[in-house]
Amino acid sequence: MKSSEKLKQCLLQFNTRHEFQPGQLVKWKHSMAHKNMPKEGDVAIVVETIDPPIFDQEGRVGSSYFQETLDIKLGVIADDGIFRVYHYDSRRFMPAEE
């Protein structure tokens, strides 16, 4: 696949939104995992949806996290076995089959 076709496909996928509810299992959309957790292929659980969304203030200009839209909190099991909750952009996720 040409890179221009992949870019168009990724944009379409990124802009396809899903309505998530607390307790729902989700996973990264293909080519959208830009953080270490959850690992690609692993599931996370929706803890809370955030409306209106907040925007990442930690990232610097030029960082992929700069002003990132954070509109969902997901729970994951970390490598140490601890349940952790992180903020994400829900556009990067899709429902996971149970």
C-alpha positions as CSV (number, residue, x, y, z in Angstrom):
1,M,0.0,0.0,0.0
2,K,1.3,3.4,-0.9
3,S,2.0,5.8,2.0
4,S,-0.5,8.3,0.7
5,E,-3.2,5.6,0.7
6,K,-2.2,4.5,4.2
7,L,-2.4,8.1,5.4
8,K,-5.9,8.5,4.0
9,Q,-7.0,5.2,5.5
10,C,-5.5,6.1,8.9
11,L,-7.3,9.5,8.9
12,L,-10.6,7.9,8.1
13,Q,-10.1,5.3,10.8
14,F,-9.0,8.0,13.3
15,N,-12.1,10.1,12.6
16,T,-14.5,7.1,13.0
17,R,-15.9,7.6,16.4
18,H,-17.5,5.1,18.8
19,E,-19.8,5.8,21.7
20,F,-18.1,4.2,24.8
21,Q,-19.7,3.4,28.1
22,P,-18.1,2.7,31.5
23,G,-17.4,-1.0,31.8
24,Q,-17.0,-1.5,28.1
25,L,-13.8,-3.3,26.8
26,V,-11.8,-1.5,24.1
27,K,-8.6,-1.9,22.2
28,W,-6.4,0.3,20.0
29,K,-7.5,0.7,16.4
30,H,-4.9,-0.5,13.9
31,S,-1.9,1.8,13.6
32,M,-3.2,4.1,16.4
33,A,-1.2,2.8,19.5
34,H,1.0,5.7,20.4
35,K,1.4,5.0,24.1
36,N,2.9,2.0,25.9
37,M,-0.3,0.9,27.6
38,P,-2.4,-0.9,26.8
39,K,-0.1,-3.0,24.6
40,E,-1.3,-3.4,21.1
41,G,-3.8,-6.3,21.0
42,D,-4.5,-6.0,24.7
43,V,-7.8,-4.7,26.0
44,A,-8.6,-1.9,28.4
45,I,-11.8,-1.1,30.3
46,V,-13.6,2.2,30.1
47,V,-13.6,3.8,33.5
48,E,-15.1,7.2,32.5
49,T,-15.9,9.4,29.5
50,I,-14.9,13.0,29.8
51,D,-17.2,15.7,28.4
52,P,-16.0,18.3,27.7
53,P,-12.6,16.8,26.9
54,I,-9.4,18.1,28.5
55,F,-6.2,18.8,26.6
56,D,-2.8,17.5,27.5
57,Q,-0.7,20.3,29.0
58,E,2.4,18.3,29.6
59,G,3.6,17.8,26.0
60,R,5.8,20.3,24.3
61,V,5.2,21.8,20.9
62,G,6.4,19.2,18.4
63,S,5.4,16.3,20.7
64,S,2.7,14.0,19.6
65,Y,1.1,14.6,23.0
66,F,1.0,18.4,22.7
67,Q,-2.7,19.6,23.2
68,E,-3.9,16.0,22.7
69,T,-7.6,15.6,23.2
70,L,-8.2,13.5,26.3
71,D,-11.8,12.4,26.5
72,I,-11.7,9.0,28.0
73,K,-10.2,7.3,31.1
74,L,-9.2,3.6,30.6
75,G,-8.2,1.1,33.1
76,V,-5.4,-1.3,32.3
77,I,-3.5,-4.0,34.1
78,A,0.2,-2.9,34.2
79,D,3.1,-5.3,33.9
80,D,3.4,-5.3,37.7
81,G,-0.2,-6.6,38.0
82,I,-1.6,-3.2,39.3
83,F,-4.8,-1.8,37.9
84,R,-3.9,1.7,36.6
85,V,-6.1,4.4,35.0
86,Y,-4.9,6.7,32.2
87,H,-6.4,9.4,30.0
88,Y,-6.6,8.8,26.3
89,D,-8.1,10.2,23.0
90,S,-11.1,7.9,22.4
91,R,-10.7,8.3,18.6
92,R,-7.7,5.9,18.8
93,F,-9.9,3.1,20.2
94,M,-12.6,0.7,19.1
95,P,-14.8,-1.8,20.9
96,A,-13.2,-5.1,21.8
97,E,-15.0,-8.3,21.6
98,E,-15.4,-10.1,24.9
